[in-house]
Amino acid sequence: MKLRYISLGGVEPLRYLTEFISYLEAEKNYSHYTVAGYKNDLLMCDDFLKQVDNGEMELGKDELDHLWLRRYLGELQKKQYSRTTIARKLAALRTYFRFLCREKYCQTNPAKALHTPKLEMRLPKFLYPEEMTTLIDTTGTDNILELRDRAILESLYSSGMRVSELVSLNIVDMELERGMARVMGKGRKERLIALGSYAISAIHAYLNARNKLLQGKQETAVFLNHRGKRITDRGVRLLIHKITQLQGSKHVSPHMLRHTFATHMLNSGADLRIVQELLGHASLSTTQIYTHVTKERLKTVYNKAHPRA
């Protein structure tokens, strides 16, 4: 059977992909990781459309509409992709076609008529205070790499920053005297994060020995790998995995430390909007997921405060 390529008004759907990527980078200020995710999601849909069999499909037309995209999402379900992944791929398609409509490359958004799959409510995993203390204390201070690892753990837990923000930190971004650091968050939005006394002490100890990793080379990054280069996201994940293995505890990821920061802040009475600002969340609803663990604290406060509790 002859394979055909579904078109959008006679134009291949991803003809404007390069222009769309430039739009995400220049106008939306999306990070490299977000842009790469959009591109991969669109290319996956593109591959599906290129492989559609004319004899199998019975939609009766070559123009791309929501029925083709619905069939694509159905294929993702058959391959047992999670609802979260399918929702993300649908969001990429909506954004792309919205861009095409804005630029007058097409008249309608075929992804607009599709419903986002209902997502399961998954509560963020976090560590209890004693677990967090044990994790940090597992890291020694006998050599430069241990000092670095401890500074990384303290920084992630103290500030709630993303691992991408941590690895992007430069020396000029650090304001340790003020207990602050400047990070570039999602959408290339700059914000100040707070660093606690434990993190500041650990960072100072690491920076005092940082030259041992540089070995005479120049590097602007705060956190370095064993070769004296900027450490990567993967490098941070591996070192945390190594520490948790030594400790014999459950799997811990850098993002789990971000969840832990937010949970502990709210449990200790921090205002939700302050936590939103510290995390760099654009929407308060994103931060509200952490309130699930504050119920115990609310009950405790109620019992202490209400005269008839």
ABEGO torsion letter per residue (X at the ends): XBBBBBBBGGBBAAAAAAAAAAAAAAAAGBBAAAAAAAAAAAAAAAAAAAABBAAABAAGBABBBAAAAAAAAAAAAAAGBBAAAAAAAAAAAAAAAAAAAAAGABABBAAAABBBBBBBBBBBBBBBAAAAAAAAAABBAABAAAAAAAAAAAAAAAAGBBAAAAAABBAAABBAAAGBBBBBBBGGBBBBBBBBAAAAAAAAAAAAAAAAAAGGBBBABABBBAAGBBBBAAAAAAAAAAAAAAAGBBBBBAAAAAAAAAAAAAAAGBBAAAAAAAAGBABAAAAAAAAAAAAAAAAAAAAAABAAX
